[in-house]
Amino acid sequence: MLFVATYSQEARTTLRNVCRSHADVVVQRFGRAVLFVETAFAGFLALRMRYKHGEDVQIERTEPFNEFADVSERIRTAARAYEERREQNTPYAKFAAGTELPDPDELRGREL
């Protein structure tokens, strides 16, 4: 998919008009940003906005997140265990303390 973010009022207006006129390429709209399907036409629309508004339009290509390829089993297990905890108000650091689960600082320091 293509992620397009706008950083000025004029660029947001153009984005809104593009999304209304070409809803078939819009996957999801987030106010000042949008996800477009990855087609040549979506690329054309994104570039058109960039040429019109310059640096006020950011275009990025996204990749789908595959939890099995991108995240280790240990982290998936920790996420599942934390989500299934009995006491919903327990912060993760306290929940993981004294267990085999990764601690939050370890998670913050690791790249996917």
C-alpha positions in Angstrom: 0.0 0.0 0.0 1.0 3.6 -0.3 0.8 5.9 2.8 0.2 9.6 2.0 0.4 12.2 4.7 -0.3 15.9 4.3 1.2 18.8 6.3 -0.7 21.9 5.2 -4.3 22.9 5.0 -4.1 23.2 1.2 -2.6 19.7 0.9 -5.3 18.3 3.2 -8.0 19.9 1.0 -6.5 18.3 -2.1 -6.3 14.9 -0.2 -9.9 15.1 0.8 -10.9 15.9 -2.8 -8.8 13.1 -4.2 -10.3 10.6 -1.7 -13.8 11.7 -2.6 -13.2 11.6 -6.3 -11.3 8.3 -6.4 -12.7 6.2 -3.5 -11.8 3.0 -5.3 -8.1 3.5 -4.5 -8.7 4.4 -0.8 -8.1 1.6 1.7 -8.4 3.8 4.8 -8.5 7.5 5.5 -7.1 9.1 8.7 -7.9 12.8 8.5 -4.6 14.2 7.2 -3.3 10.8 5.9 -4.6 8.0 3.7 -3.6 4.5 2.7 -4.0 3.9 -1.0 -4.0 0.5 -2.8 -0.7 0.0 -4.5 -1.6 0.6 -8.1 -0.1 2.8 -10.8 -3.1 5.0 -10.6 -2.7 5.5 -6.8 0.9 6.3 -7.4 -0.1 8.9 -10.0 -2.6 10.5 -7.6 0.0 10.6 -4.8 2.7 12.1 -7.0 0.2 14.6 -8.4 -0.4 15.8 -4.9 3.4 15.9 -4.2 4.0 18.0 -7.4 1.2 20.4 -6.4 2.2 20.8 -2.7 5.9 19.8 -2.5 7.2 18.9 0.9 3.7 19.2 2.4 3.0 15.8 1.0 4.9 12.7 2.2 4.6 9.4 0.3 5.7 6.1 1.8 5.4 2.5 0.6 4.1 0.2 3.4 4.5 -3.5 4.0 2.0 -5.8 5.6 2.9 -6.8 9.1 3.3 -10.6 9.4 3.4 -11.5 13.1 4.9 -14.9 12.4 7.7 -13.6 10.2 8.4 -10.3 11.9 8.0 -11.1 15.6 9.6 -13.9 17.6 7.6 -16.6 19.3 8.7 -15.3 22.7 7.2 -11.8 22.0 4.0 -13.3 20.6 3.6 -15.5 23.7 4.2 -12.4 25.9 1.5 -10.4 24.1 -1.0 -13.2 24.2 -0.3 -13.9 28.0 -0.6 -10.2 28.8 -3.8 -9.8 26.9 -5.3 -12.9 28.6 -4.3 -11.8 32.2 -6.9 -12.0 34.9 -6.3 -8.5 36.4 -6.8 -6.1 33.5 -5.3 -3.1 35.4 -1.8 -4.7 35.9 0.9 -2.9 33.9 3.0 -5.1 31.7 6.3 -4.4 33.7 4.7 -5.7 36.9 3.0 -8.6 35.0 6.3 -9.7 33.4 8.4 -9.3 36.6 9.9 -12.6 37.8 8.7 -14.6 34.8 10.3 -15.8 31.5 8.4 -13.0 29.6 10.6 -10.2 28.1 10.8 -7.1 30.2 9.6 -3.8 28.7 13.1 -2.3 28.4 14.3 -5.3 26.5 11.4 -4.9 24.1 12.0 -1.2 23.6 15.6 -1.8 22.7 14.9 -4.5 20.1 14.1 -3.9 16.5 11.5 -6.0 14.8 
